[in-house]
Amino acid sequence: MDQNHLISAKGLSRADIEAVLDRAGEVAADPAAAAGRHEGSLLGLLFFEPSTRTKMSFAAAVKRMGGDIVDMGPVDSSSVKKGESLADTVRVVEGYADALVMRHPSEGSARMASEFVDVPLINAGDGAGQHPSQTLLDLYTIRESAGLDDLTIGIMGDLKYGRTVHSLAYALTNFDTRQHFISPESLKLPRNVRYDLHEAGSEVKEHTDLGATLPSLDVLYVTRIQRERFPDESEYRQVAGEYQIDTDTLADASEDLRVMHPLPRVDEIGHGVDETDHARYFQQAHNGVPVRMALLDLMLGGD
């Protein structure tokens, strides 16, 4: 991790990842053992964009360990509305909390904010950049059902703007995995991400169609088209709904295929898939609590 901040999955080593996942496994096996570990600790939540799972699971995580939250609340009711800079906001909230979790629409905002604070700061999403704590719970979900080596993983949907995709792809370079990226031409991985993956020794295989790749996959990680990231609404409409899966789509998949999604979904996974053994996305969301408990425990000085 970056000076006790968690800004990007790109900087995580295999040892970093396994330390969090191992601790998460301990927490999941015996949640009561973590109760009271951080009594009196306060977690500052600064969410400049909407969130359900990330915000609530971080709040649940710190409260299950005996701590509490201080929440900036909606941007419209904060001093940001008056023109306060991000640097000033994080400097102020640092004085109220032992660690900070921040989501912001601007890529690079978390790294910039971390330069102004001494308490641990976790990036909960910076625009189309990174979402490293989501990646940790994604990896935990994969490890619990399939292990993290000798795997073939397909990542499908919005690969251009999807920060969960960028984080996961970087983290997977620490393991023996084969990555396939499936997307419309207009939503392919950004060039800098492809370059970084090549530099890390990962062979980037890109496709515009799932069909030929599907039978070989152990994991299919589906993402929604990020409407809020598109600079042009007409560009969004051209690709909206183009990449969808349902039970018919999965007819040629391995019976052991795990289908994951960082949520929220729109229409990219049919609800019929929910009832199959392939579906892992709700368990994936639930894993956010033990994984974020483990992460906070380590960052707040757990043994």
Secondary structure, 3 states (H helix, E strand, C coil): CECCEECCHHHCCHHHHHHHHHHHHHHHHCHHHHCCCCCCCEEEEEECCCCCHHHHHHHHHHHHCCCEEEECCCHHHCHHHHCCCHHHHHHHHHCCCCEEEEEECCCCHHHHHHCCCCCCEEEEEECCCCCHHHHHHHHHHHHHHHCCCCEEEEEECCCCCCHHHHHHHHHHCCCCEEEEEECCHHHCCCHHHHHHHHHCCCCCEEECCCCCCHHHCCEEEECCCCHHHCCCHHHHHHHCCCCCECCCHHHHCCCCCEEECCCCCCCCECHHHHHCCCECHHHHHHCHHHHHHHHHHHHCCCC
